[in-house]
Amino acid sequence: MEKREGPFPFPYLSGGPKEPKEEAPLSPGAKLRAPFGVEHFGIGCGQPLSHPLEGAGMEEIEAFPWPDPGRVDVSGIREEAESYEGKYAILGGDWSPFWHDAIDLAGMEGLLLAMYDAPEIVDALLDRIVGYYLAVSERIFREAAEVIDIFFIGNDFGTSRAPWWERPSSGASFSPT
């Protein structure tokens, strides 16, 4: 866990599950592989090297090799949190950046267009992504709910000027209200 000063008016510790060891080496130029297999390059979490579900239909989404939430190691979270003996608030759960993962998988333009043209595709994509993060977070809370003080998920639904949508206008069930 890492001590942080940030959006809360008190110091807190954030940590989380351990991602499984990489099964295959990263492609040249890639610095990390996200849970859904998309490799990234650049600063911070970086930018995706590909969008494997860009233009996908329902068959491609169903056939995609979705990760198994059971492969994420949640052991040790309780012990690590307890080691701080209540001195810090413990931030727990999986970060769950489902919107970012949808963009990485389908591409920004493809995802936004599908929200209008094929909302059932967006719903299926988000069901798979959110289902994964829900299952991982449920495992974390079964392991350590009593020692976690704050649950946080991370998504940005805005640009530098305004939210992505002025009002719910797409046919997809995912729409900010």
C-alpha positions, 0 to 999 in steps of 0.5 A: 500500500502507498501513503497518499495525500489527495482528494480526501481531507486526511492521509489514506493508503491505497493498494489493491489486488495483485495482478497475475504475472504476465503470461506473454512478454509485452510487445515492443514499445509497450509498458503495461498490459491492462486486465483486458489484454490491451497493451499501453505505451507512454506516460502514466497508464499510457495510451493503447497500442490497439483497440481489439474490439473496434467495430466488433459485433455481438459475436466478437464481444462474446468470443473475446478472451475476457479475463477470469476475475479469479486470477487476481490475487487478493490474499494479503490485502487484509494483513497489509491493511491491518499492519497500519493499525488504524493510523490511516484510512484504507482505500480498497476495492479495484480501481475499476476504470470501466469507461477507460477500458471500453475506450481502449477496447473499442476505440473512442470514436467507435464507442461513441458512434456505437452508443447511437448506432448499436447501443446493444453492443455498448451494453454487452461490452460494458456488462463484460467489463463491469462484471469483471470489476464487480467480481474482483471487488466482491472478492476483495471485500470477502477478504478484507471488508472489515479493514477497508474504509473507502471504496473508490472507482475511477472514471472520467466522464468529462473533457477539459471543457464539459461532460461528454454528454449534455443530457442522456441522448444515446440509446445505450443504457449507459448514459450519465444522468 
